Amino acid sequence: MKPMKLLIFFLLFFQSVLLAQGLFEEAAEGSDENDNNAKQTYQLNGFIRGVYYGGFVPDEDTPETKSAYGEAALQMRVRHFKGDSYFEARFRKGKEFSEEIEEFTLREAYLNLYLGRYDIRIGEQIVAWGRADGVNPTNNITPLNMLTRSPNEDDRRISNFLVRSYYNIHPVRLEAIFIPFYKSSELPVNFGIMNSALPAPEPDYPNENLENSGVAFKADVNLPSSEFSLSYFNGFNIQPGLDCNPIVNPVMFSKAYRMHVIGGDFSTAGFSSLGLRGEIAYKTPYDDYEKYAHVINPELQYVMGIDTETASGFSVILQYSGKYVIDYKELPTIPPPGSELLQQLVMMNRMLASQTEEMTHSVTFRPAWKLLYETLQVEALGMYNFTTEELFIRPKLSYDIDDALKITVGLDSYSGPDGTLFGTIDDHLSSVFVELRSSF
């Protein structure tokens, strides 16, 4: 069945379900009020949008269309007496990276079961750990697609099949996650990083054997004026490294590796209208990072920030983030004979993992202002790395034409010196964008 036909089928089917449910509830009025089936409710939402991204041809002054697509999304939640279920399906058609796209995606599909203090969620899910803004060292459960072109940052998140459980003892919430399958983030490795005339080998990712599964645990404490958590992750890194076989095929390919992550985060109301937030994580791989180029060094990453909002609708988040790479070693300016490919491989992995320096210092900022009775929102997201001199900025303006129709315009701008990630992808991903979106 074609993706568009499948989406239309979902729309018609669930509209008929809603109608039938309404008729059933009307017919059931006056019957047994304790009937659990009468407590089922359905909620159907979604959106339709058109998105355009424009920029310049890399290394040229010629303007070009980077991405243009139309997308329809359907979201449905069914509430039951002892749980609920949710799914979101999307269909997208257009052009991106000079290729035609026509894709149907089941973004999330899971079921919740509530058993007193216990909650269980099973299915395709998106998990976002961490209380910092944008930079989240403890967020290692579900991957990201760094190539997604969308004004909504959450669209970068990719779901994975998970078994997620909770135990609630107010104010503590204990969480355990079982990750049976590995799914990798989508990285910008084809922009001047892995280019070659030879075909790239298939990625080296773990199979479905139980020994390759992952687990994660988290303890959340939610108090009236503050929140904090401690977490642990044991599984394959959602951001794989790069490897190659210089004898068979010298082209780099993605390769996953297992790691431990111990982390924590907090947020508090602080003083007056000023809020404080922070996050820290220690990451260490299973494999020998001195032996395998695709395995990152152990590292300590930390974030500390403040946020505030005024009565006039102005808000700002300002954060400092740092990283310390353990056992960091400088690469020789001129590699020894025969080790040129190995050094290039190490440099690429360090660039993707932000480990090009022993210590890095960055700042992120997000000012926003709601105007015209909150129908107009002006926002800017930015990140500057003082160590590598990389800069990303996204100014964005959104206007609610009416309750269900919104237009958004903005700019994604990457820049950095040669040999840095942002300096490599700047001409490929920097672009202006416009989105017209209708919600229902």
C-alpha positions in Angstrom: 0.0 0.0 0.0 1.4 3.4 -1.0 2.3 5.7 2.0 -0.2 8.4 1.0 -3.0 5.8 0.7 -2.0 4.4 4.0 -2.2 7.9 5.7 -5.6 8.5 4.1 -6.7 5.1 5.3 -5.6 6.1 8.9 -7.5 9.4 8.7 -10.7 7.9 7.5 -10.5 4.9 9.8 -10.0 6.9 13.0 -12.6 9.4 12.1 -15.1 6.6 11.8 -13.8 5.2 15.1 -14.4 8.6 16.7 -17.9 8.8 15.3 -18.7 5.2 16.4 -17.3 5.9 19.8 -19.6 9.0 20.1 -22.6 7.0 19.1 -21.7 4.3 21.5 -21.4 6.7 24.4 -24.7 8.3 23.6 -26.4 4.8 23.5 -24.6 3.9 26.7 -26.0 6.8 28.7 -28.1 5.6 31.6 -26.5 2.2 31.6 -24.0 0.9 34.2 -21.8 4.0 35.0 -19.0 1.7 36.2 -18.6 0.1 32.8 -14.9 0.5 32.0 -15.5 0.6 28.3 -17.5 3.8 28.7 -14.4 5.4 30.1 -12.5 5.1 26.9 -11.8 8.4 25.2 -10.1 9.3 21.9 -8.1 12.3 20.9 -7.1 13.0 17.3 -4.7 15.8 16.3 -2.2 16.6 13.6 -0.9 19.1 11.2 -0.1 19.9 7.6 2.8 22.0 6.6 4.9 23.3 3.8 8.6 23.9 4.4 11.2 25.6 2.2 15.0 26.0 2.9 17.2 28.0 0.6 21.0 28.7 0.6 24.0 28.7 -1.6 25.9 26.1 -3.6 28.9 25.1 -1.5 32.0 27.2 -2.4 29.9 29.3 -4.8 27.8 32.4 -4.7 24.9 30.7 -6.6 21.7 30.5 -4.6 19.9 27.1 -4.6 17.0 25.3 -3.0 18.3 23.2 -0.1 15.0 21.5 0.8 11.3 21.9 -0.1 8.6 19.5 1.1 5.1 19.1 2.2 4.3 17.0 5.3 1.1 15.7 6.9 1.0 14.3 10.4 -1.6 12.4 12.3 -1.4 12.0 16.1 -3.9 9.9 18.1 -4.2 9.1 21.8 -6.6 6.4 23.2 -7.3 6.5 26.9 -8.4 3.4 28.7 -9.3 2.6 32.3 -5.9 1.2 33.2 -3.7 2.9 30.6 -3.5 4.7 27.3 -1.8 4.4 23.9 -0.4 6.9 21.4 0.9 7.0 17.9 2.1 9.6 15.5 2.5 9.0 11.7 3.9 11.4 9.2 4.0 11.5 5.4 6.5 13.7 3.6 7.1 14.4 0.0 9.4 16.9 -1.8 13.1 17.2 -2.4 16.1 17.3 -0.1 19.9 17.1 -0.7 19.2 17.1 -4.5 17.1 13.9 -4.2 13.4 13.3 -4.4 11.9 12.2 -1.1 8.6 10.3 -0.5 8.6 8.8 2.9 6.1 7.5 5.4 7.3 7.5 9.0 5.7 6.0 12.2 7.3 8.5 14.5 6.0 7.0 17.8 3.7 4.1 18.7 3.5 2.9 22.3 1.2 1.7 25.0 1.1 2.7 28.7 -0.2 0.5 31.5 -0.8 2.0 34.9 -0.7 -0.4 37.9 -0.9 1.6 41.0 2.6 2.9 41.7 4.0 1.1 38.6 3.8 2.4 35.1 5.0 0.5 32.0 5.4 1.8 28.5 6.2 -0.5 25.5 6.8 0.4 21.8 8.5 3.0 19.6 9.4 5.9 21.8 11.4 9.1 22.0 13.2 9.7 25.3 14.8 13.0 26.1 16.8 13.1 29.3 18.4 16.2 30.8 17.2 19.5 32.1 19.7 21.8 30.3 18.7 23.6 27.2 20.0 22.1 23.9 23.2 20.6 25.3 22.3 17.4 27.3 25.2 15.2 28.3 22.9 12.6 29.9 20.7 12.2 26.8 21.9 8.9 25.4 18.8 6.8 25.0 17.3 7.7 21.6 19.2 9.1 18.6 19.1 12.4 16.7 19.0 13.1 13.0 21.4 16.1 12.7 20.4 16.5 9.0 16.7 17.2 9.7 15.6 20.5 8.2 12.7 21.7 10.3 12.0 24.9 12.4 11.1 22.6 15.2 14.1 21.3 17.1 12.2 18.2 18.4 11.8 16.9 14.9 15.5 15.9 15.0 14.7 13.2 17.6 14.4 9.6 16.3 12.3 6.9 18.1 13.5 3.5 19.1 11.8 0.4 20.4 12.0 0.5 24.2 10.5 -1.1 27.3 10.2 1.7 29.8 9.0 1.3 33.4 8.5 3.6 36.4 8.0 3.2 40.1 6.4 6.3 41.8 7.1 7.1 45.5 6.4 10.8 45.7 8.5 12.9 45.4 10.8 10.2 43.9 10.3 8.5 40.6 12.4 5.5 39.6 12.8 4.7 35.9 14.3 1.7 34.1 14.7 1.4 30.3 15.5 -1.7 28.3 16.9 -1.1 24.8 16.8 -4.3 22.8 17.9 -2.9 19.4 20.6 -0.4 18.5 19.7 2.6 16.4 22.2 5.2 15.3 22.1 9.0 15.0 22.3 10.5 11.6 25.5 12.5 11.4 26.7 15.0 8.7 29.6 12.8 7.7 29.1 13.1 3.9 30.0 16.8 3.7 33.8 16.7 3.1 34.4 14.0 5.7 33.7 10.7 4.0 33.8 11.8 0.4 35.5 9.3 -1.9 35.3 7.9 -5.4 35.0 4.4 -3.8 31.7 3.1 -2.4 31.5 3.3 1.4 31.2 0.0 3.2 28.1 -0.8 5.2 28.0 0.5 8.8 29.3 -1.9 11.5 26.5 -1.9 14.0 25.5 -4.5 16.6 23.0 -7.2 15.7 19.9 -8.2 17.6 21.6 -10.6 20.0 20.6 -9.9 23.6 24.2 -9.3 24.6 24.1 -6.1 22.4 21.1 -4.7 24.2 21.3 -1.6 26.5 19.9 -0.6 29.8 19.4 2.7 31.6 18.3 3.7 35.1 17.2 7.1 36.5 16.1 8.4 39.9 14.1 11.7 39.7 13.3 13.8 42.7 10.6 16.5 42.2 10.2 19.0 45.0 8.0 22.2 44.9 10.8 24.5 44.0 13.5 22.2 42.6 14.1 19.0 40.6 17.1 16.8 40.3 18.1 13.3 39.1 20.8 10.7 38.9 21.2 8.4 35.9 23.2 5.5 34.5 23.4 4.2 30.9 25.1 1.1 29.7 24.8 0.5 25.9 26.1 1.4 22.5 26.7 5.1 21.9 24.0 6.5 19.7 26.7 8.6 18.0 29.0 6.0 16.4 32.6 6.6 15.4 34.4 6.2 12.1 36.6 3.3 11.1 38.2 1.9 7.9 40.0 -1.1 6.6 43.1 0.3 4.7 43.8 -3.0 3.1 40.4 -3.9 1.7 38.8 -0.5 1.3 40.3 2.8 2.7 36.9 4.5 2.8 35.6 5.4 6.3 32.4 3.8 7.6 30.4 4.2 10.8 31.1 1.8 13.7 29.3 1.6 17.0 30.9 1.0 20.4 29.6 0.3 23.9 30.0 2.8 26.8 29.0 3.7 30.4 27.5 7.1 31.2 27.0 8.3 34.8 25.2 11.6 35.0 23.0 14.0 36.9 21.0 17.1 36.4 19.0 19.7 38.4 16.8 22.7 38.0 15.5 25.1 40.6 13.5 28.3 40.9 16.5 30.0 42.4 16.0 33.6 43.6 13.0 35.7 42.6 12.3 35.1 38.9 15.8 33.7 38.2 16.0 29.9 37.6 19.1 27.7 37.8 19.8 24.5 35.8 22.7 22.2 35.4 23.8 18.9 34.0 26.9 16.7 34.2 28.0 13.3 32.8 31.0 11.1 32.9 31.4 8.9 29.8 33.8 6.1 29.4 33.9 3.4 26.6 34.2 -0.4 27.1 36.8 -0.8 24.4 40.4 0.3 24.5 40.2 3.9 23.2 44.0 4.0 22.7 43.8 1.0 20.4 40.7 1.7 18.3 40.4 5.0 16.5 36.6 4.9 16.3 36.3 4.8 20.1 36.3 8.2 21.9 38.4 9.0 25.0 36.6 9.1 28.4 35.3 12.6 29.0 33.6 14.8 31.5 30.9 17.1 30.2 29.1 19.7 32.2 26.5 22.5 31.7 25.5 25.3 34.1 22.9 27.9 33.2 20.4 30.5 34.3 16.9 31.4 33.0 14.4 34.1 33.6 11.1 35.4 32.3 9.5 38.8 32.8 5.8 39.8 32.9 6.1 41.4 29.5 6.7 38.1 27.8 10.5 38.3 27.5 12.6 35.3 28.5 16.2 34.3 28.2 18.3 31.1 28.9 22.1 31.5 29.2 24.3 28.5 29.7 28.0 27.7 30.0 29.1 24.2 28.9 32.5 22.6 29.1 34.2 19.4 28.3 37.3 17.7 29.7 38.8 14.9 27.6 40.7 12.3 29.7 44.1 11.0 28.5 44.1 13.5 25.6 47.2 13.4 23.4 48.2 15.9 20.8 48.5 14.6 17.2 51.9 15.2 15.4 51.9 18.1 13.0 53.5 15.7 10.4 52.3 12.1 10.8 55.0 9.4 10.6 55.3 7.7 7.2 52.5 5.1 6.6 50.2 6.5 9.4 48.6 9.3 7.3 45.3 7.5 7.0 45.2 6.6 10.7 45.8 10.2 11.7 43.1 11.4 9.4 40.7 8.9 10.9 41.6 10.0 14.4 41.1 13.6 13.5 37.7 12.9 12.0 36.5 11.1 15.1 37.7 13.8 17.3 35.9 16.4 15.3 32.6 14.5 15.4 32.9 13.8 19.1 34.0 17.4 19.9 37.3 16.1 21.3 39.7 18.1 19.2 41.1 19.9 22.4 41.7 18.6 25.9 39.3 21.2 27.3 36.6 23.2 25.5 34.4 26.0 26.7 31.2 27.1 25.1 28.2 29.3 25.7 24.6 28.8 24.5 21.9 31.4 24.6 18.2 31.6 23.8 16.4 34.9 24.2 12.7 35.0 23.3 9.9 37.6 23.3 6.2 37.1 23.0 4.4 40.1 21.5 1.0 41.1 20.2 -1.0 39.2 22.8 1.4 36.2 22.3 0.5 35.9 18.6 4.1 36.9 17.6 7.2 35.2 19.0 10.7 36.3 18.3 13.5 33.9 19.3 17.2 33.3 18.8 19.1 30.2 19.6 22.9 30.4 19.5 26.0 28.5 20.5 29.6 29.7 20.4 32.7 27.6 21.2 35.4 29.8 22.6 38.0 27.0 22.1 37.3 26.0 18.5 35.7 29.3 17.4 32.7 27.5 16.0 29.4 29.4 15.9 25.8 28.4 15.3 22.9 30.8 15.4 19.2 30.4 14.6 17.0 33.6 14.7 13.4 32.7 14.2 10.1 34.6 14.0 6.7 33.0 14.3 3.3 34.6 13.8 -0.2 33.0 14.5 -2.3 34.1 11.6 -5.3 32.5 13.4 -5.8 29.8 16.0 -4.8 27.0 13.7 -2.5 28.6 11.1 1.0 29.8 11.8 3.9 31.1 9.7 7.6 30.8 10.7 10.6 32.3 9.1 14.2 32.1 10.2 17.9 31.3 9.5 20.3 28.4 10.3 23.9 29.7 10.2 26.9 27.5 10.8 30.5 28.9 10.7 33.9 27.9 12.0 37.6 27.6 11.0 38.9 24.9 8.6 39.2 21.5 10.3 36.2 22.1 12.6 32.7 20.4 12.2 30.8 23.7 11.7 33.5 24.9 9.3 33.0 21.7 7.2 29.2 21.7 7.1 28.6 25.5 6.9 27.9 25.8 3.2 25.8 22.6 3.1 23.5 23.3 6.0 23.4 27.1 6.4 20.1 28.3 5.0 17.1 30.5 5.4 13.7 28.8 5.9 10.0 29.5 5.9 7.2 27.2 7.2 3.4 27.5 6.8 1.7 25.2 9.2 -2.0 24.3 9.8 -2.9 22.4 13.0 -6.0 20.5 13.8 
